[in-house]
Amino acid sequence: MARSATSARGGPRERDDTDAARDESTPERSPPPALAVEGLTKRFGDGDDAVTAVDDVSLTVERGSVVGLLGPNGAGKTTLIKCALGIVIPDAGSVRVFGTDVRDGRRAAYADVDAMLEGARNDYWRLTVRENLRYFATISGVDPDSVAARHDRLLDRLDLADKADTPVRDLSRGMKQKVSLASVLAGGAELVFLDEPTLGLDVESARTLRAELRRLAAEEGLTIVVSSHDMTTIEAVCDRVVMLSNGRVVADDTVEALLGGTDRDVVRVASPDLDRETVAGLREAFEVVDVDRDAHPPAVTVVAGGDRIYDLTDALRAAGVTVSDIRTVQPDLEDVFLDRTGTVPSAAAGGESS
Ligand SMILES: Nc1ncnc2c1ncn2[C@@H]1O[C@H](COP(=O)(O)OP(=O)(O)OP(=O)(O)O)[C@@H](O)[C@H]1O
């Protein structure tokens, strides 16, 4: 899409070096990514109370991909999404949506974008499910009659067809969340931001929504940016994960590469003999990643790849530890996050109970 050289207020301005650099960075031959964020920074407050919510973040979201923003409460996920959507103005950095710098033309940049923020969209509870979809299509600038077939398909895929004429207020929480998702997709957006889409859902509803998200993304060819503190959601739905901690990107890779990148074989040993002294002895020779004293029997998780497993069993024997159970632990995204930051993304999390 050709960009016009306009200022933030919409008037013409002269081309400068920045324009030349931007033009060079967008080769004509390949379509620009759905989202490109460069050096984004957002601070709130002043002096001692200042918080850098987003700290020099750069990331690219390719068309048709599902990218997760994973991080604990306060990591900066919502602020990053709000900056990308133009709801919060960043202190520094740029946002391009489908190749358009949002400073150059908000209407054009956000024409194919929609979002569900902080777990829900403000659906109209007195309207029926279908009336909500038609309403949100209309405010996206789409004639609802022209997308009626799409709405039928969405309702069908989200298992809401038999509730189409039910007022939203009469639905369960999980169904309301699905109506929120359908409303976000009602106008035909191609890039969709979902902030904590499973927040507040019970385990079963969260599982259903995750499966449906994945299916919708594939079938509708959507580009989705989904934020969550919950690694199960991110792992189940996303192709790629951007991990955030204190506003900074600490990892950005495919789920597969991140899980495979922890080339640490981790072993969990359970034994009634794992008292403090024994664990302290193990720490001298091994990297101990977790101690679970509340388990029955207590357990310790140790990095022990390759031949180190023999060293570990020797050390346990020498310490007089009778092993009840020993097994290799497959890493998950929480382990990767822990590896990079020393904390787990769900540590401070509330909401979904899965
Ligand atoms: N409007 C605001 N004014 C002041 N501080 C803010 C504001 N919005 C966010 N913050 C702060 O910025 C940091 C990042 O918050 P943000 O909501 O972006 O994180 P998050 O990863 O989305 O966390 P959560 O899952 O809890 O929403 C936090 O320290 C938060 O307190």
Ligand as a Chemical Component Dictionary entry (heavy atoms), coordinates in Angstrom:
data_LIG
# 
_chem_comp.id                   LIG 
_chem_comp.type                 NON-POLYMER 
_chem_comp.pdbx_formal_charge   0 
_chem_comp.three_letter_code    LIG 
# 
loop_
_chem_comp_atom.comp_id 
_chem_comp_atom.atom_id 
_chem_comp_atom.alt_atom_id 
_chem_comp_atom.type_symbol 
_chem_comp_atom.charge 
_chem_comp_atom.model_Cartn_x 
_chem_comp_atom.model_Cartn_y 
_chem_comp_atom.model_Cartn_z 
_chem_comp_atom.pdbx_ordinal 
LIG N1  N1  N 0 -1.980 3.863  32.915 1  
LIG C1  C1  C 0 -0.959 3.490  33.679 2  
LIG N2  N2  N 0 -0.434 4.327  34.587 3  
LIG C2  C2  C 0 0.613  3.978  35.350 4  
LIG N3  N3  N 0 1.238  2.768  35.274 5  
LIG C3  C3  C 0 0.758  1.905  34.395 6  
LIG C4  C4  C 0 -0.362 2.190  33.546 7  
LIG N4  N4  N 0 -0.587 1.110  32.756 8  
LIG C5  C5  C 0 0.328  0.186  33.096 9  
LIG N5  N5  N 0 1.128  0.660  34.065 10 
LIG C6  C6  C 0 2.264  -0.068 34.677 11 
LIG O1  O1  O 0 3.070  -0.550 33.632 12 
LIG C7  C7  C 0 3.557  -1.852 33.927 13 
LIG C8  C8  C 0 3.131  -2.813 32.833 14 
LIG O2  O2  O 0 1.731  -3.000 32.921 15 
LIG P1  P1  P 0 0.908  -3.838 31.863 16 
LIG O3  O3  O 0 -0.524 -3.780 32.247 17 
LIG O4  O4  O 0 1.282  -3.407 30.498 18 
LIG O5  O5  O 0 1.499  -5.304 32.093 19 
LIG P2  P2  P 0 0.883  -6.696 31.712 20 
LIG O6  O6  O 0 2.017  -7.559 31.335 21 
LIG O7  O7  O 0 -0.191 -6.525 30.712 22 
LIG O8  O8  O 0 0.282  -7.178 33.068 23 
LIG P3  P3  P 0 -1.197 -7.663 33.407 24 
LIG O9  O9  O 0 -1.272 -9.057 32.934 25 
LIG O10 O10 O 0 -1.254 -7.529 34.905 26 
LIG O11 O11 O 0 -2.142 -6.700 32.721 27 
LIG C9  C9  C 0 3.017  -2.201 35.303 28 
LIG O12 O12 O 0 4.001  -1.880 36.257 29 
LIG C10 C10 C 0 1.815  -1.299 35.439 30 
LIG O13 O13 O 0 1.564  -1.003 36.786 31 
# 
loop_
_chem_comp_bond.comp_id 
_chem_comp_bond.atom_id_1 
_chem_comp_bond.atom_id_2 
_chem_comp_bond.value_order 
_chem_comp_bond.pdbx_ordinal 
LIG N1  C1  SING 1  
LIG C1  N2  SING 2  
LIG C1  C4  DOUB 3  
LIG N2  C2  DOUB 4  
LIG C2  N3  SING 5  
LIG N3  C3  DOUB 6  
LIG C3  C4  SING 7  
LIG C3  N5  SING 8  
LIG C4  N4  SING 9  
LIG N4  C5  DOUB 10 
LIG C5  N5  SING 11 
LIG N5  C6  SING 12 
LIG C6  O1  SING 13 
LIG C6  C10 SING 14 
LIG O1  C7  SING 15 
LIG C7  C8  SING 16 
LIG C7  C9  SING 17 
LIG C8  O2  SING 18 
LIG O2  P1  SING 19 
LIG P1  O3  DOUB 20 
LIG P1  O4  SING 21 
LIG P1  O5  SING 22 
LIG O5  P2  SING 23 
LIG P2  O6  DOUB 24 
LIG P2  O7  SING 25 
LIG P2  O8  SING 26 
LIG O8  P3  SING 27 
LIG P3  O9  DOUB 28 
LIG P3  O10 SING 29 
LIG P3  O11 SING 30 
LIG C9  O12 SING 31 
LIG C9  C10 SING 32 
LIG C10 O13 SING 33 
# 
